[in-house]
């Protein structure tokens, strides 16, 4: 696994918290929790469409091996590493 930046680590910790004990969270749950806005605050970015930053950040976490992504339930994210 590749190391995380401070921002990526903060996002992964929040994603893990939202996922709970089963380590799985859906895109709808992230939407309900305002996760895209959380990511914007972590990166200190003001964006017209914060969902794009969320999507890119989740792809980075996937590429680094920390989460698995599936295309069910409007996106399902499984935490691989604590």
C-alpha positions in Angstrom: 0.0 0.0 0.0 1.2 3.5 -0.8 1.4 6.1 2.0 -1.5 8.6 2.4 -1.2 12.4 2.5 -2.6 14.0 5.7 -5.8 14.9 3.8 -6.3 11.4 2.4 -5.7 10.0 5.9 -8.4 12.3 7.4 -10.8 11.3 4.6 -10.1 7.6 5.2 -10.7 8.0 9.0 -14.1 9.7 8.4 -15.0 7.1 5.8 -14.1 4.3 8.3 -16.2 6.0 11.0 -19.2 6.3 8.7 -18.8 2.7 7.5 -19.1 1.3 11.0 -18.4 -2.2 12.1 -19.2 -3.8 8.8 -16.7 -1.5 7.0 -19.1 -0.9 4.2 -20.7 2.4 3.2 -22.9 3.3 0.2 -22.9 6.4 -1.9 -26.4 7.3 -0.6 -25.1 7.2 3.0 -22.2 9.5 2.1 -24.6 11.9 0.4 -26.9 11.9 3.5 -23.9 12.7 5.7 -22.6 15.5 3.5 -19.3 13.7 2.9 -18.5 15.7 -0.2 -18.6 18.9 1.9 -16.4 17.3 4.5 -13.8 16.5 1.9 -14.0 20.1 0.6 -13.2 21.3 4.1 -10.3 18.9 4.5 -8.7 20.1 1.3 -9.7 23.7 2.0 -11.4 24.0 -1.4 -14.5 25.9 -2.4 -16.0 24.1 -5.3 -19.2 24.5 -7.3 -19.5 20.7 -7.5 -17.8 19.1 -4.4 -18.9 15.7 -5.6 -16.1 15.7 -8.2 -13.4 16.1 -5.4 -15.1 13.3 -3.5 -15.1 11.0 -6.5 -11.4 11.7 -7.2 -10.4 11.3 -3.6 -12.2 7.9 -3.4 -10.5 6.8 -6.6 -7.1 7.7 -5.0 -7.9 5.7 -1.9 -8.9 2.8 -4.2 -5.7 3.0 -6.3 -3.6 3.1 -3.1 -5.4 -0.1 -1.9 -7.3 1.3 1.1 -10.8 0.8 -0.2 -12.7 -1.3 -2.7 -15.3 0.3 -4.9 -18.4 -1.3 -6.5 -21.1 0.0 -8.7 -24.1 -1.1 -6.7 -26.4 1.0 -4.5 -25.1 4.1 -6.2 -21.6 3.2 -5.2 -20.5 0.8 -2.4 -17.2 1.4 -0.6 -15.5 -1.3 1.5 -12.7 -0.3 3.8 -9.8 -2.7 3.3 -7.4 -1.2 5.8 -8.1 0.5 9.1 
